[in-house]
């Protein structure tokens, strides 16, 4: 049994609109059968080796990206924006000065007011 259920999606702390989108996606996922190699699009994949039970949703974000990743990011000059994700969570979101002045907005979907 997979951990990606509508109940698990609803339990992730997020604004109502995002929770609704996650639950709807989990419901669609649960309603579909797993693909098989009999389907042409999956014929050459190793779909039988896919073990969804080996994966679980991550409810809380890691605290930081770590020193090594920070050094690499800091070595890249003149970035329009930087987004670093760990386990599906944005742990660093940064918009460069020029992009910000041009009105570029970058952020976490969970921090938006509405969809």
SULPE-V299252 format. One record per helix or strand. SS is the DSSP state (h for helix, s for strand). FROM is the first residue (numbers start at 1). LEN is the number of residues. If there is no record, write none. Layout:
# SULPE-V299252
SS	FROM	LEN
SS	FROM	LEN
This chain:
# SULPE-V299252
h	6	6
h	16	16
h	40	3
h	47	3
h	52	3
h	67	8
s	81	6
s	89	7
h	97	5
h	109	3
